[in-house]
Amino acid sequence: MILQHPFLIVLWSFVGSLVAFPLLAYFFGKRFYCSWICGCGGLPNTFGEPWRHLSDKSTRAWTIEKVSIYSVLAIALAATAVVWVNWALGQGHPGFARVAFQVQEWYAFAIGAMFAGVFGVGLYPLMGTRVWCRFGCPMAAVLGLVQKLGRFRITVKKDMCISCGNCSTYCEMGIDVRIYAMANQSFTRASCVGCGMCAHVCPRGVLKLENKKAARAKAGQPIRVYAVNP
């Protein structure tokens, strides 16, 4: 019978990871998963808070981040494909089954235990919080791609930034928000989890986490001029 327990688990993982969660991320932003559901995202917001400001904001770190996180995503998809093929073949290919189990064990140890666990948490005091979220999480990579097409962005009020740097300092995802603010450029970054901290710490209210459609509608509204009675 095809609807056996292991198959249902794999089916739910596939539907949840590649259909349901990306759809929810489009409507509610990446934060719905990265901060409200995922334990690896909740830990930085609690235990990791004292080291939030240590996240590397350099262009070099951003380049490494993009290469690393999408490489892990590719590895995760390849490992998943091996597991699916092993399930489809059943018991007829014991040699391939051994390879599939070795791939599972390797992925669980190297990615799940070491990268996400030991390094992802242990490097908080050196590299800031969300080390795993920035450089390794395959789910964050998928949701980040969806978020680029989603409904939320950080909007910037023009010519108001005083370059204090608070926004960049407190961004746990290593985004140099100040560069965007100084350039009067609203933005959507795949790594942004929409926490709104940059807007919260801005002393002049330059930044705002906003719905794109609402922002466009507001920008398209005519300016009303009111006469003042003498």
C-alpha positions as CSV (number, residue, x, y, z in Angstrom):
1,M,0.0,0.0,0.0
2,I,1.5,3.3,-1.1
3,L,0.0,5.4,1.8
4,Q,2.3,4.0,4.4
5,H,3.7,5.9,7.4
6,P,7.2,6.8,6.0
7,F,5.7,7.8,2.7
8,L,3.2,10.2,4.4
9,I,6.1,11.8,6.3
10,V,8.1,12.3,3.1
11,L,5.0,13.6,1.3
12,W,4.3,16.1,4.1
13,S,7.9,17.3,4.1
14,F,7.7,17.8,0.3
15,V,4.4,19.6,0.3
16,G,5.3,21.7,3.4
17,S,8.8,22.7,2.3
18,L,8.2,23.4,-1.4
19,V,4.5,24.3,-1.5
20,A,2.7,25.4,1.7
21,F,5.6,27.3,3.4
22,P,6.6,29.2,0.3
23,L,3.0,30.2,-0.3
24,L,2.6,31.4,3.3
25,A,5.9,33.3,3.0
26,Y,4.6,35.1,-0.1
27,F,1.6,36.4,1.9
28,F,3.1,36.8,5.4
29,G,6.8,37.3,4.8
30,K,9.7,35.1,5.6
31,R,9.5,35.9,9.3
32,F,6.4,33.6,9.7
33,Y,8.7,30.6,9.5
34,C,12.2,31.9,10.5
35,S,11.1,33.5,13.7
36,W,7.7,32.0,14.6
37,I,8.1,28.3,13.7
38,C,11.7,27.3,13.3
39,G,13.6,26.6,16.5
40,C,16.9,27.5,14.8
41,G,15.4,31.0,14.2
42,G,13.8,31.4,17.6
43,L,17.1,30.6,19.5
44,P,19.0,33.7,18.1
45,N,16.1,35.9,19.2
46,T,16.4,34.7,22.8
47,F,19.7,33.1,23.7
48,G,21.6,34.9,21.0
49,E,20.4,38.4,21.5
50,P,23.6,39.7,23.3
51,W,25.6,38.9,20.1
52,R,23.2,40.3,17.5
53,H,25.5,43.2,16.7
54,L,28.4,40.9,15.8
55,S,26.9,39.8,12.4
56,D,29.4,40.6,9.6
57,K,28.0,43.3,7.4
58,S,30.7,43.3,4.7
59,T,30.2,42.6,1.0
60,R,32.6,39.7,1.3
61,A,30.4,38.1,4.0
62,W,27.3,38.6,1.8
63,T,29.1,36.9,-1.2
64,I,30.1,33.9,1.0
65,E,26.5,33.8,2.3
66,K,25.0,33.5,-1.1
67,V,27.4,30.8,-2.3
68,S,27.1,28.8,1.0
69,I,23.4,28.8,1.5
70,Y,22.5,27.8,-2.1
71,S,25.1,25.1,-2.0
72,V,23.5,23.6,1.1
73,L,20.1,23.9,-0.6
74,A,21.5,21.9,-3.6
75,I,23.0,19.3,-1.3
76,A,19.7,19.0,0.6
77,L,17.7,18.5,-2.7
78,A,20.2,15.9,-3.9
79,A,20.0,14.0,-0.6
80,T,16.2,14.1,-0.7
81,A,16.2,12.8,-4.3
82,V,18.4,9.8,-3.2
83,V,16.0,9.0,-0.4
84,W,13.0,9.2,-2.8
85,V,14.7,6.9,-5.4
86,N,15.6,4.4,-2.6
87,W,11.9,4.4,-1.5
88,A,10.7,3.9,-5.1
89,L,13.1,1.0,-5.7
90,G,11.9,-0.8,-2.6
91,Q,13.8,-3.8,-1.4
92,G,15.1,-4.8,-4.8
93,H,18.4,-2.9,-4.8
94,P,20.2,-3.4,-1.4
95,G,23.4,-1.8,-2.7
96,F,21.6,1.4,-3.5
97,A,19.8,1.2,-0.2
98,R,23.1,1.2,1.7
99,V,24.3,4.2,-0.3
100,A,21.0,6.0,0.5
101,F,21.4,5.3,4.2
102,Q,25.0,6.5,4.2
103,V,23.8,9.8,2.5
104,Q,21.2,10.2,5.2
105,E,23.7,9.6,8.0
106,W,26.3,12.0,6.4
107,Y,23.7,14.7,5.9
108,A,22.3,14.4,9.4
109,F,25.8,14.6,10.9
110,A,27.6,17.1,8.7
111,I,24.7,19.5,8.0
112,G,22.2,18.8,10.8
113,A,24.5,18.2,13.8
114,M,27.7,20.1,13.0
115,F,26.7,23.0,10.7
116,A,23.3,23.8,12.2
117,G,24.0,22.7,15.7
118,V,27.7,23.0,16.8
119,F,28.8,25.7,14.5
120,G,25.5,27.4,14.0
121,V,25.1,28.1,17.8
122,G,28.7,27.9,19.0
123,L,29.8,30.8,16.7
124,Y,27.3,33.3,18.1
125,P,30.0,35.0,20.2
126,L,32.3,35.4,17.2
127,M,30.0,35.8,14.1
128,G,26.7,37.0,15.7
129,T,23.4,35.3,15.7
130,R,21.8,33.4,12.8
131,V,25.0,31.9,11.5
132,W,23.1,28.8,10.4
133,C,20.2,30.9,9.1
134,R,22.5,33.1,7.0
135,F,25.0,30.6,5.7
136,G,23.3,27.2,5.7
137,C,19.6,26.8,6.1
138,P,18.1,25.3,2.9
139,M,14.6,26.4,4.0
140,A,15.7,30.0,4.5
141,A,17.2,29.8,0.9
142,V,13.8,28.7,-0.5
143,L,11.8,31.2,1.4
144,G,14.3,34.0,0.6
145,L,13.8,33.4,-3.1
146,V,10.0,33.6,-2.6
147,Q,10.4,36.7,-0.5
148,K,12.0,38.5,-3.4
149,L,8.7,38.2,-5.2
150,G,6.6,38.6,-2.0
151,R,4.6,41.5,-0.5
152,F,7.0,43.0,2.1
153,R,10.0,45.3,1.9
154,I,11.9,47.8,3.9
155,T,10.9,51.3,2.8
156,V,13.2,54.3,3.2
157,K,12.2,58.0,3.6
158,K,14.2,60.1,1.2
159,D,17.0,62.4,2.4
160,M,16.4,61.7,6.1
161,C,19.2,59.3,7.0
162,I,21.9,60.7,9.3
163,S,24.2,57.7,8.9
164,C,24.2,56.8,12.6
165,G,24.5,53.1,11.7
166,N,22.1,51.8,14.3
167,C,20.1,49.9,11.6
168,S,23.2,48.0,10.4
169,T,24.5,47.4,13.9
170,Y,21.4,45.7,15.1
171,C,20.6,43.7,12.0
172,E,21.1,40.1,12.9
173,M,21.1,39.0,9.3
174,G,24.3,40.9,8.4
175,I,22.5,43.4,6.1
176,D,24.2,46.8,5.8
177,V,20.9,48.7,6.0
178,R,22.6,52.0,6.3
179,I,23.9,51.8,2.7
180,Y,20.3,51.5,1.4
181,A,19.0,54.3,3.7
182,M,21.8,56.7,2.6
183,A,21.0,55.9,-1.1
184,N,17.3,56.5,-0.5
185,Q,16.7,53.0,-1.7
186,S,13.8,50.8,-0.5
187,F,14.8,47.1,-0.7
188,T,13.9,43.5,-0.3
189,R,16.8,41.1,0.6
190,A,16.4,37.4,0.5
191,S,18.1,37.0,3.9
192,C,15.9,39.6,5.6
193,V,13.5,38.0,8.1
194,G,11.4,41.1,8.5
195,C,12.0,41.5,12.2
196,G,11.7,45.3,11.9
197,M,14.6,45.9,14.3
198,C,16.3,48.3,11.9
199,A,13.1,50.5,11.9
200,H,12.8,50.2,15.6
201,V,16.3,51.5,16.4
202,C,16.2,54.3,13.8
203,P,16.2,57.6,15.7
204,R,14.5,59.5,12.8
205,G,11.9,57.0,11.6
206,V,13.6,56.6,8.2
207,L,12.9,52.9,7.9
208,K,9.7,51.0,7.8
209,L,8.7,47.3,7.2
210,E,5.9,47.7,4.8
211,N,3.5,45.9,2.4
212,K,4.6,46.6,-1.2
213,K,1.0,47.0,-2.4
214,A,0.1,49.3,0.5
215,A,3.2,51.4,-0.2
216,R,2.4,51.7,-3.9
217,A,-1.2,52.6,-3.1
218,K,-0.1,55.3,-0.7
219,A,2.5,56.6,-3.1
220,G,-0.3,56.9,-5.8
221,Q,-2.7,58.9,-3.6
222,P,-3.1,62.5,-4.7
223,I,-1.7,65.2,-2.3
224,R,-4.5,67.0,-0.7
225,V,-4.2,70.8,-0.1
226,Y,-6.3,72.3,2.6
227,A,-7.2,76.0,2.6
228,V,-6.6,77.8,5.9
229,N,-9.4,80.2,6.9
230,P,-8.2,83.6,7.7
